[in-house]
């Protein structure tokens, strides 16, 4: 329970869902290319 509450508190300031397309979670992410 303490771990979960700490994780929620640590991520409270993270904003997601305001980008220009899908996320690339891999190492050294590349920009999305439209072909």
PDB file of N, CA, C, O and CB in Angstrom:
ATOM      1  N   UNK A   1       0.823  -1.196   0.000  1.00  0.00           N
ATOM      2  CA  UNK A   1       0.000   0.000   0.000  1.00  0.00           C
ATOM      3  C   UNK A   1       0.867   1.260   0.000  1.00  0.00           C
ATOM      4  O   UNK A   1       0.581   2.207  -0.733  1.00  0.00           O
ATOM      5  CB  UNK A   1      -0.936  -0.002   1.208  1.00  0.00           C
ATOM      6  N   UNK A   2       1.905   1.280   0.802  1.00  0.00           N
ATOM      7  CA  UNK A   2       2.790   2.454   0.849  1.00  0.00           C
ATOM      8  C   UNK A   2       3.482   2.669  -0.499  1.00  0.00           C
ATOM      9  O   UNK A   2       3.651   3.802  -0.948  1.00  0.00           O
ATOM     10  CB  UNK A   2       3.847   2.291   1.968  1.00  0.00           C
ATOM     11  N   UNK A   3       3.875   1.570  -1.132  1.00  0.00           N
ATOM     12  CA  UNK A   3       4.533   1.668  -2.440  1.00  0.00           C
ATOM     13  C   UNK A   3       3.594   2.281  -3.473  1.00  0.00           C
ATOM     14  O   UNK A   3       3.990   3.167  -4.229  1.00  0.00           O
ATOM     15  CB  UNK A   3       5.006   0.281  -2.913  1.00  0.00           C
ATOM     16  N   UNK A   4       2.368   1.815  -3.503  1.00  0.00           N
ATOM     17  CA  UNK A   4       1.380   2.323  -4.465  1.00  0.00           C
ATOM     18  C   UNK A   4       1.085   3.791  -4.212  1.00  0.00           C
ATOM     19  O   UNK A   4       1.036   4.585  -5.152  1.00  0.00           O
ATOM     20  CB  UNK A   4       0.081   1.507  -4.391  1.00  0.00           C
ATOM     21  N   UNK A   5       0.889   4.156  -2.960  1.00  0.00           N
ATOM     22  CA  UNK A   5       0.615   5.561  -2.637  1.00  0.00           C
ATOM     23  C   UNK A   5       1.798   6.451  -3.009  1.00  0.00           C
ATOM     24  O   UNK A   5       1.606   7.567  -3.490  1.00  0.00           O
ATOM     25  CB  UNK A   5       0.291   5.715  -1.142  1.00  0.00           C
ATOM     26  N   UNK A   6       3.016   5.965  -2.790  1.00  0.00           N
ATOM     27  CA  UNK A   6       4.206   6.718  -3.173  1.00  0.00           C
ATOM     28  C   UNK A   6       4.313   6.887  -4.681  1.00  0.00           C
ATOM     29  O   UNK A   6       4.700   7.950  -5.168  1.00  0.00           O
ATOM     30  CB  UNK A   6       5.448   6.031  -2.645  1.00  0.00           C
ATOM     31  N   UNK A   7       3.969   5.833  -5.419  1.00  0.00           N
ATOM     32  CA  UNK A   7       4.017   5.912  -6.880  1.00  0.00           C
ATOM     33  C   UNK A   7       2.989   6.902  -7.411  1.00  0.00           C
ATOM     34  O   UNK A   7       3.279   7.671  -8.327  1.00  0.00           O
ATOM     35  CB  UNK A   7       3.782   4.532  -7.498  1.00  0.00           C
ATOM     36  N   UNK A   8       1.804   6.886  -6.845  1.00  0.00           N
ATOM     37  CA  UNK A   8       0.761   7.836  -7.257  1.00  0.00           C
ATOM     38  C   UNK A   8       1.200   9.262  -6.959  1.00  0.00           C
ATOM     39  O   UNK A   8       1.014  10.160  -7.780  1.00  0.00           O
ATOM     40  CB  UNK A   8      -0.577   7.528  -6.541  1.00  0.00           C
ATOM     41  N   UNK A   9       1.777   9.465  -5.792  1.00  0.00           N
ATOM     42  CA  UNK A   9       2.228  10.806  -5.416  1.00  0.00           C
ATOM     43  C   UNK A   9       3.378  11.266  -6.318  1.00  0.00           C
ATOM     44  O   UNK A   9       3.411  12.425  -6.731  1.00  0.00           O
ATOM     45  CB  UNK A   9       2.667  10.831  -3.936  1.00  0.00           C
ATOM     46  N   UNK A  10       4.307  10.380  -6.622  1.00  0.00           N
ATOM     47  CA  UNK A  10       5.448  10.743  -7.464  1.00  0.00           C
ATOM     48  C   UNK A  10       5.016  11.074  -8.888  1.00  0.00           C
ATOM     49  O   UNK A  10       5.639  11.913  -9.537  1.00  0.00           O
ATOM     50  CB  UNK A  10       6.469   9.610  -7.483  1.00  0.00           C
ATOM     51  N   UNK A  11       3.964  10.434  -9.385  1.00  0.00           N
ATOM     52  CA  UNK A  11       3.514  10.669 -10.750  1.00  0.00           C
ATOM     53  C   UNK A  11       2.397  11.679 -10.876  1.00  0.00           C
ATOM     54  O   UNK A  11       1.861  11.875 -11.966  1.00  0.00           O
ATOM     55  CB  UNK A  11       3.077   9.401 -11.346  1.00  0.00           C
ATOM     56  N   UNK A  12       2.038  12.322  -9.783  1.00  0.00           N
ATOM     57  CA  UNK A  12       0.900  13.246  -9.800  1.00  0.00           C
ATOM     58  C   UNK A  12       1.106  14.415 -10.765  1.00  0.00           C
ATOM     59  O   UNK A  12       0.138  14.917 -11.336  1.00  0.00           O
ATOM     60  CB  UNK A  12       0.650  13.782  -8.402  1.00  0.00           C
ATOM     61  N   UNK A  13       2.340  14.849 -10.952  1.00  0.00           N
ATOM     62  CA  UNK A  13       2.597  15.999 -11.816  1.00  0.00           C
ATOM     63  C   UNK A  13       2.811  15.647 -13.276  1.00  0.00           C
ATOM     64  O   UNK A  13       2.995  16.545 -14.098  1.00  0.00           O
ATOM     65  CB  UNK A  13       3.783  16.731 -11.320  1.00  0.00           C
ATOM     66  N   UNK A  14       2.794  14.378 -13.620  1.00  0.00           N
ATOM     67  CA  UNK A  14       3.033  13.952 -15.000  1.00  0.00           C
ATOM     68  C   UNK A  14       1.779  14.183 -15.830  1.00  0.00           C
ATOM     69  O   UNK A  14       0.686  13.758 -15.454  1.00  0.00           O
ATOM     70  CB  UNK A  14       3.455  12.462 -15.056  1.00  0.00           C
ATOM     71  N   UNK A  15       1.946  14.860 -16.963  1.00  0.00           N
ATOM     72  CA  UNK A  15       0.818  15.108 -17.855  1.00  0.00           C
ATOM     73  C   UNK A  15       0.995  14.268 -19.110  1.00  0.00           C
ATOM     74  O   UNK A  15       2.056  14.296 -19.733  1.00  0.00           O
ATOM     75  CB  UNK A  15       0.699  16.621 -18.209  1.00  0.00           C
ATOM     76  N   UNK A  16      -0.030  13.528 -19.480  1.00  0.00           N
ATOM     77  CA  UNK A  16       0.005  12.677 -20.667  1.00  0.00           C
ATOM     78  C   UNK A  16      -1.223  12.949 -21.514  1.00  0.00           C
ATOM     79  O   UNK A  16      -2.200  13.533 -21.043  1.00  0.00           O
ATOM     80  CB  UNK A  16       0.081  11.179 -20.281  1.00  0.00           C
ATOM     81  N   UNK A  17      -1.166  12.523 -22.763  1.00  0.00           N
ATOM     82  CA  UNK A  17      -2.323  12.643 -23.637  1.00  0.00           C
ATOM     83  C   UNK A  17      -2.444  13.965 -24.361  1.00  0.00           C
ATOM     84  O   UNK A  17      -3.523  14.307 -24.845  1.00  0.00           O
ATOM     85  CB  UNK A  17      -3.537  12.421 -22.860  1.00  0.00           C
ATOM     86  N   UNK A  18      -1.349  14.722 -24.445  1.00  0.00           N
ATOM     87  CA  UNK A  18      -1.412  16.020 -25.113  1.00  0.00           C
ATOM     88  C   UNK A  18      -0.400  16.120 -26.250  1.00  0.00           C
ATOM     89  O   UNK A  18       0.037  17.216 -26.599  1.00  0.00           O
ATOM     90  CB  UNK A  18      -1.175  17.138 -24.110  1.00  0.00           C
ATOM     91  N   UNK A  19      -0.027  14.979 -26.826  1.00  0.00           N
ATOM     92  CA  UNK A  19       0.992  14.979 -27.872  1.00  0.00           C
ATOM     93  C   UNK A  19       0.402  14.986 -29.262  1.00  0.00           C
ATOM     94  O   UNK A  19      -0.779  15.273 -29.459  1.00  0.00           O
ATOM     95  CB  UNK A  19       1.885  13.790 -27.719  1.00  0.00           C
ATOM     96  N   UNK A  20       1.251  14.664 -30.224  1.00  0.00           N
ATOM     97  CA  UNK A  20       0.858  14.672 -31.630  1.00  0.00           C
ATOM     98  C   UNK A  20       0.858  13.270 -32.214  1.00  0.00           C
ATOM     99  O   UNK A  20       1.286  13.089 -33.354  1.00  0.00           O
ATOM    100  CB  UNK A  20       1.786  15.568 -32.435  1.00  0.00           C
ATOM    101  N   UNK A  21       0.404  12.297 -31.492  1.00  0.00           N
ATOM    102  CA  UNK A  21       0.346  10.944 -32.033  1.00  0.00           C
ATOM    103  C   UNK A  21       0.674   9.906 -30.984  1.00  0.00           C
ATOM    104  O   UNK A  21       0.735  10.210 -29.793  1.00  0.00           O
ATOM    105  CB  UNK A  21       1.290  10.805 -33.201  1.00  0.00           C
ATOM    106  N   UNK A  22       0.887   8.666 -31.434  1.00  0.00           N
ATOM    107  CA  UNK A  22       1.156   7.572 -30.503  1.00  0.00           C
ATOM    108  C   UNK A  22       2.505   7.730 -29.803  1.00  0.00           C
ATOM    109  O   UNK A  22       3.405   8.409 -30.297  1.00  0.00           O
ATOM    110  CB  UNK A  22       1.111   6.243 -31.238  1.00  0.00           C
ATOM    111  N   UNK A  23       2.620   7.097 -28.663  1.00  0.00           N
ATOM    112  CA  UNK A  23       3.859   7.159 -27.896  1.00  0.00           C
ATOM    113  C   UNK A  23       4.836   6.106 -28.378  1.00  0.00           C
ATOM    114  O   UNK A  23       4.435   5.029 -28.819  1.00  0.00           O
ATOM    115  CB  UNK A  23       3.582   6.979 -26.403  1.00  0.00           C
ATOM    116  N   UNK A  24       6.115   6.420 -28.292  1.00  0.00           N
ATOM    117  CA  UNK A  24       7.177   5.470 -28.587  1.00  0.00           C
ATOM    118  C   UNK A  24       7.931   5.258 -27.281  1.00  0.00           C
ATOM    119  O   UNK A  24       8.705   6.119 -26.864  1.00  0.00           O
ATOM    120  CB  UNK A  24       8.132   5.983 -29.746  1.00  0.00           C
ATOM    121  N   UNK A  25       7.708   4.112 -26.633  1.00  0.00           N
ATOM    122  CA  UNK A  25       8.283   3.866 -25.317  1.00  0.00           C
ATOM    123  C   UNK A  25       9.657   3.216 -25.380  1.00  0.00           C
ATOM    124  O   UNK A  25      10.256   2.947 -24.339  1.00  0.00           O
ATOM    125  CB  UNK A  25       7.360   3.004 -24.514  1.00  0.00           C
ATOM    126  N   UNK A  26      10.162   2.962 -26.567  1.00  0.00           N
ATOM    127  CA  UNK A  26      11.435   2.266 -26.686  1.00  0.00           C
ATOM    128  C   UNK A  26      12.615   3.149 -26.302  1.00  0.00           C
ATOM    129  O   UNK A  26      12.471   4.351 -26.078  1.00  0.00           O
ATOM    130  CB  UNK A  26      11.615   1.760 -28.093  1.00  0.00           C
ATOM    131  N   UNK A  27      13.777   2.523 -26.234  1.00  0.00           N
ATOM    132  CA  UNK A  27      15.004   3.258 -25.959  1.00  0.00           C
ATOM    133  C   UNK A  27      15.329   4.132 -27.159  1.00  0.00           C
ATOM    134  O   UNK A  27      15.198   3.685 -28.299  1.00  0.00           O
ATOM    135  CB  UNK A  27      16.180   2.292 -25.639  1.00  0.00           C
ATOM    136  N   UNK A  28      15.743   5.347 -26.928  1.00  0.00           N
ATOM    137  CA  UNK A  28      16.087   6.298 -27.977  1.00  0.00           C
ATOM    138  C   UNK A  28      14.929   6.464 -28.959  1.00  0.00           C
ATOM    139  O   UNK A  28      15.059   6.119 -30.133  1.00  0.00           O
ATOM    140  CB  UNK A  28      17.350   5.844 -28.718  1.00  0.00           C
ATOM    141  N   UNK A  29      13.801   6.988 -28.487  1.00  0.00           N
ATOM    142  CA  UNK A  29      12.613   7.089 -29.334  1.00  0.00           C
ATOM    143  C   UNK A  29      12.837   7.980 -30.556  1.00  0.00           C
ATOM    144  O   UNK A  29      13.613   8.935 -30.522  1.00  0.00           O
ATOM    145  CB  UNK A  29      11.450   7.622 -28.525  1.00  0.00           C
ATOM    146  N   UNK A  30      12.147   7.643 -31.613  1.00  0.00           N
ATOM    147  CA  UNK A  30      12.224   8.394 -32.861  1.00  0.00           C
ATOM    148  C   UNK A  30      10.906   9.111 -33.107  1.00  0.00           C
ATOM    149  O   UNK A  30       9.855   8.683 -32.628  1.00  0.00           O
ATOM    150  CB  UNK A  30      12.567   7.464 -34.047  1.00  0.00           C
ATOM    151  N   UNK A  31      10.969  10.187 -33.846  1.00  0.00           N
ATOM    152  CA  UNK A  31       9.751  10.919 -34.198  1.00  0.00           C
ATOM    153  C   UNK A  31       8.879  10.054 -35.098  1.00  0.00           C
ATOM    154  O   UNK A  31       9.388   9.251 -35.879  1.00  0.00           O
ATOM    155  CB  UNK A  31      10.092  12.262 -34.895  1.00  0.00           C
ATOM    156  N   UNK A  32       7.570  10.220 -34.988  1.00  0.00           N
ATOM    157  CA  UNK A  32       6.636   9.484 -35.835  1.00  0.00           C
ATOM    158  C   UNK A  32       6.738  10.000 -37.261  1.00  0.00           C
ATOM    159  O   UNK A  32       6.702  11.209 -37.490  1.00  0.00           O
ATOM    160  CB  UNK A  32       5.185   9.614 -35.308  1.00  0.00           C
ATOM    161  N   UNK A  33       6.865   9.088 -38.224  1.00  0.00           N
ATOM    162  CA  UNK A  33       6.947   9.465 -39.632  1.00  0.00           C
ATOM    163  C   UNK A  33       5.640   9.108 -40.320  1.00  0.00           C
ATOM    164  O   UNK A  33       5.156   7.982 -40.201  1.00  0.00           O
ATOM    165  CB  UNK A  33       8.144   8.767 -40.329  1.00  0.00           C
ATOM    166  N   UNK A  34       5.073  10.063 -41.036  1.00  0.00           N
ATOM    167  CA  UNK A  34       3.862   9.823 -41.809  1.00  0.00           C
ATOM    168  C   UNK A  34       4.292   9.483 -43.225  1.00  0.00           C
ATOM    169  O   UNK A  34       4.996  10.259 -43.872  1.00  0.00           O
ATOM    170  CB  UNK A  34       2.897  11.062 -41.783  1.00  0.00           C
ATOM    171  N   UNK A  35       3.863   8.311 -43.709  1.00  0.00           N
ATOM    172  CA  UNK A  35       4.254   7.897 -45.064  1.00  0.00           C
ATOM    173  C   UNK A  35       3.030   7.713 -45.931  1.00  0.00           C
ATOM    174  O   UNK A  35       3.152   7.366 -47.106  1.00  0.00           O
ATOM    175  CB  UNK A  35       5.074   6.598 -45.028  1.00  0.00           C
TER     176      UNK A  35
END
